């Protein structure tokens, strides 16, 4: 089945270039830092096929944890005096920058480094920046996380959750409350908004799961990409779309901020929980710095903080990418996903 038309590749390259230049300025302004040498391809003689997996040529996984190994040659290590953090692309970055600032202050205190927040407009820019050594810590949504792991050496270490270790979100299919749509099969021939090609709940999971319920995206309806979960949900409210699969955590926060009236929509389908946004680091950060960053994540309490108020969780809890992203990788494999920079957004 052919994939929906992608956005203009020249436009995507322009966004990536702007992101890279901006990050360079943010990191180098006001002082110098140790910056590792540019990564070099690892020859197959040093990284056999079973260790290469889905990784790009710059990475290898000899210990089998599905994460890029730390470079053996220390000239590739990064030990920046200014750490750059980028949260997943959102509709209103200014709101989230203020929300993250108390945690970034805590991160700076624990690590003894300066910390710079940077707003990103796409996952492609986020992955490219980490791949180039200009982005060090990131929050990356569920679906794009494996892309960052395989293309940028991203190492997920944490997820937001409760003190009991519980976390997750569900895929919910929203329709307008006044519609006559009550099941997935009712959506045949309708205008259904998906998020982006790499979004887990907004595209990958629907493609893999919906056929067993009598609805095959791309056959029974042609997905229309909205660009974000917010756009999809608000499009259903405005009747621009008949339905939209969205992440429960996103629409819950939207409703709490008064962006739409929950009474205007209705849920006709919901899955079991998926992992939420992952938080992680570049694989080639100096080992001592990596430990300090982990300490900062797991020592930060959300109680009484903007993050706690927004996400309604207790804090960050440790994750194991190989285990916690197993279902997501299975869905992506079912959909024939290839981890390429051109296919992230």
C-alpha positions in Angstrom: 0.0 0.0 0.0 1.6 3.4 -1.0 2.3 5.8 1.8 0.6 9.2 1.8 2.5 12.0 0.2 5.3 13.3 2.3 6.1 17.0 2.8 8.4 18.8 0.4 12.0 17.4 1.1 13.6 20.8 0.4 11.4 22.4 3.0 12.4 19.7 5.5 16.1 20.2 4.8 15.7 24.0 5.3 14.1 23.4 8.7 16.9 21.0 9.7 19.6 23.5 8.5 18.0 26.4 10.5 17.7 24.1 13.6 21.3 23.1 13.3 22.5 26.7 13.0 20.4 27.9 15.8 21.5 25.1 18.1 25.2 25.9 17.2 24.6 29.5 18.3 22.8 28.5 21.5 25.6 26.1 22.5 28.7 28.2 21.6 27.4 31.6 22.7 29.2 33.0 25.8 31.9 30.4 26.2 33.7 27.3 24.9 33.1 23.7 25.6 34.6 20.3 24.8 32.9 19.0 21.7 33.7 15.6 20.4 34.9 14.8 16.9 32.3 14.2 14.3 31.1 10.6 14.2 32.6 8.3 11.6 31.0 5.2 10.0 31.8 2.0 11.9 33.0 -0.6 9.4 31.3 -4.0 9.3 34.5 -5.6 10.4 34.0 -3.9 13.8 30.2 -4.2 13.9 28.8 -7.5 12.6 25.2 -7.6 11.2 23.7 -8.9 14.4 25.1 -5.9 16.2 24.1 -3.4 13.5 20.4 -4.2 13.6 18.5 -1.1 12.3 21.2 1.3 13.3 22.8 3.8 11.0 26.4 3.2 10.1 27.6 5.5 12.9 26.3 3.2 15.6 26.7 -0.4 16.9 25.0 -2.5 19.6 27.3 -5.3 20.7 25.6 -5.8 24.1 22.2 -6.5 22.6 20.2 -3.8 24.5 19.0 -2.3 21.2 20.8 1.0 22.1 23.9 2.5 20.5 27.1 1.6 22.4 29.3 4.3 23.9 32.1 5.0 21.4 35.3 3.2 22.4 37.4 6.1 21.1 37.2 9.0 23.6 37.7 11.6 20.9 34.1 11.1 20.0 32.8 11.7 23.5 30.9 14.9 24.3 31.5 16.9 27.5 29.7 20.2 27.0 29.6 23.1 29.4 26.2 24.0 28.0 23.7 21.2 27.8 20.9 21.7 25.2 17.5 20.2 26.0 14.6 20.0 23.4 11.1 18.9 24.2 8.9 17.2 21.7 7.4 19.6 19.0 4.3 21.2 20.4 1.7 23.8 19.3 2.8 26.5 21.7 6.5 26.1 22.6 6.5 29.2 24.9 4.1 27.6 27.3 6.3 24.5 27.6 9.5 26.4 27.9 8.2 28.1 31.1 6.9 24.8 32.3 10.2 23.1 31.9 12.4 25.8 33.4 12.2 24.7 37.1 13.4 21.2 36.0 16.1 22.7 33.8 17.3 24.7 36.8 17.5 21.5 38.8 19.4 19.8 36.0 21.9 22.7 35.9 22.4 22.4 39.7 22.9 18.7 39.7 25.2 18.6 36.7 27.1 21.9 37.4 26.5 22.9 33.7 24.5 25.6 32.0 21.3 24.3 30.5 19.6 25.8 27.3 16.0 25.0 26.3 15.5 24.9 22.6 12.1 24.8 20.8 12.0 22.4 17.8 9.5 22.5 15.0 9.9 18.9 13.9 11.3 15.5 14.9 13.6 15.5 11.9 15.3 18.7 13.3 15.5 17.1 16.8 17.1 13.9 15.5 19.5 15.7 13.2 20.7 17.9 16.0 21.4 15.0 18.3 23.1 13.1 15.5 25.4 16.1 14.9 26.3 16.4 18.6 24.4 19.7 19.1 21.5 18.3 21.2 22.2 16.4 24.4 19.0 15.8 26.2 15.5 15.4 24.7 11.9 14.4 25.2 10.7 12.5 22.2 7.2 11.2 21.5 6.4 7.5 21.4 6.5 6.8 17.7 9.6 8.8 16.8 11.6 7.4 19.7 12.9 4.3 17.7 13.9 6.7 14.9 16.0 8.8 17.3 17.5 5.6 18.8 18.6 4.2 15.5 19.5 7.4 13.7 20.9 9.6 16.4 22.3 7.3 19.2 19.5 8.5 21.4 19.3 6.6 24.8 15.8 6.7 26.5 16.3 6.7 30.2 13.0 7.9 31.7 9.3 8.4 31.4 6.8 10.4 33.4 4.8 8.2 35.7 3.3 7.7 39.2 5.1 6.8 42.4 3.7 3.3 41.9 5.7 3.0 38.6 2.6 3.1 36.5 2.6 5.1 33.2 1.1 5.2 29.8 -1.6 6.6 27.5 -4.2 5.1 25.2 -5.1 5.5 21.6 -8.6 7.0 21.5 -10.8 7.4 18.4 -12.7 10.7 18.7 -15.8 11.7 16.8 -18.1 14.7 17.3 -20.6 14.2 20.0 -23.5 14.9 17.6 -22.4 12.5 14.8 -24.0 9.2 14.0 -20.7 7.4 14.2 -20.5 4.7 16.9 -17.9 2.1 15.8 -14.8 1.9 13.7 -16.7 0.3 10.9 -18.9 3.4 10.7 -15.8 5.4 9.5 -15.6 3.8 6.1 -15.5 6.5 3.5 -15.3 9.2 6.1 -12.7 12.0 6.5 -10.3 10.7 9.2 -7.3 12.7 10.5 -4.1 11.0 11.4 -1.2 12.9 13.0 2.1 12.2 11.2 3.5 9.1 9.6 5.7 8.3 12.6 3.1 9.0 15.3 2.3 5.9 17.3 -1.2 6.5 18.4 -1.9 9.0 15.6 -0.9 6.7 12.7 1.2 3.6 13.2 -1.1 1.8 15.7 -4.3 2.6 13.7 -2.6 1.1 10.6 -1.7 -2.1 12.5 -4.7 -2.5 14.8 -7.8 -1.2 13.0 -8.1 -4.0 10.4 -8.9 -6.5 13.1 -11.9 -4.4 13.9 -13.2 -4.2 10.4 -11.6 -0.9 9.3 -8.5 -0.7 7.1 -6.9 2.7 6.8 -5.8 3.4 3.2 -8.5 1.2 1.9 -11.7 2.1 3.8 -10.6 5.7 4.2 -7.6 7.8 3.1 -5.8 9.3 6.2 -5.4 13.0 6.2 -2.4 14.2 8.1 -3.1 17.0 10.5 0.4 17.5 11.8 -0.4 17.2 15.5 -2.7 15.5 18.0 -4.0 19.0 18.9 -4.9 19.7 15.3 -6.7 16.4 15.0 -8.8 16.9 18.1 -9.7 20.5 17.3 -10.5 19.5 13.8 -13.1 17.0 15.0 -14.6 19.6 17.3 -14.8 22.0 14.3 -16.2 19.2 12.1 -13.3 19.6 9.7 -12.7 15.8 10.3 -15.3 13.1 11.0 -12.9 11.3 13.3 -9.4 11.2 14.6 -7.2 8.7 16.5 -5.4 10.7 19.2 -3.2 10.2 22.3 -5.4 10.3 25.5 -2.8 12.3 27.5 -2.7 15.0 24.9 -6.4 15.6 24.6 -6.8 15.4 28.4 -4.4 18.2 28.8 -6.1 20.2 26.1 -9.4 19.8 27.8 -7.9 20.9 31.2 -6.5 24.1 29.5 -10.0 24.8 28.1 -9.0 24.4 24.5 -12.2 22.5 23.8 -15.3 21.3 25.6 -15.1 17.5 26.2 -18.9 17.4 25.8 -18.3 18.2 22.1 -16.6 14.9 21.4 -17.2 11.2 21.9 -14.8 8.2 22.1 -15.8 5.2 20.0 -12.7 3.1 20.4 -9.8 2.9 22.9 -6.7 0.6 23.2 -4.7 -0.7 26.1 -1.9 1.7 27.3 1.2 2.6 25.3 4.4 4.3 26.8 4.3 8.1 26.7 7.1 10.5 25.6 10.5 9.2 26.4 13.3 11.3 28.0 16.9 10.5 27.2 20.4 11.5 26.3 22.9 11.4 23.5 24.8 8.1 23.7 28.3 9.7 23.5 28.0 12.1 26.4 30.9 11.6 28.9 29.9 8.7 31.2 30.2 10.9 34.4 27.9 13.5 32.8 25.4 10.8 31.9 25.2 9.7 35.5 24.7 13.2 36.7 21.9 13.7 34.2 20.2 10.5 35.3 20.5 11.6 38.9 18.8 14.9 38.0 15.9 13.2 36.3 15.2 10.7 39.1 15.7 13.1 42.0 13.3 15.7 40.7 9.9 15.7 42.4 6.9 17.0 40.4 4.9 18.0 43.5 4.0 21.7 43.3 5.8 22.2 40.0 4.4 23.3 36.6 5.2 19.8 35.2 3.3 18.2 38.0 0.3 20.4 37.4 0.4 19.8 33.6 1.0 16.1 33.4 -0.5 15.0 36.7 2.2 12.5 37.5 4.7 12.2 40.4 7.9 12.3 38.6 10.3 10.5 36.2 10.7 6.8 36.5 13.4 4.6 34.8 12.6 2.7 31.6 14.2 -0.1 29.6 13.9 0.7 25.9 14.2 -2.9 24.8 11.2 -3.9 27.0 9.0 -0.8 27.2 9.1 0.0 23.4 8.6 -3.6 22.3 4.9 -3.1 21.3 5.7 0.1 19.5 8.6 -1.5 17.5 6.3 -4.5 16.7 3.6 -2.1 15.3 6.3 -0.2 13.2 7.6 -3.5 11.9 4.1 -4.5 10.9 3.8 -1.3 9.0 7.1 -1.8 7.2 8.7 1.2 8.8 12.3 1.9 7.8 14.3 4.2 10.1 15.3 6.9 7.7 15.7 10.6 8.3 13.4 11.3 5.3 10.5 9.4 7.0 10.5 10.9 10.5 7.9 13.7 10.1 
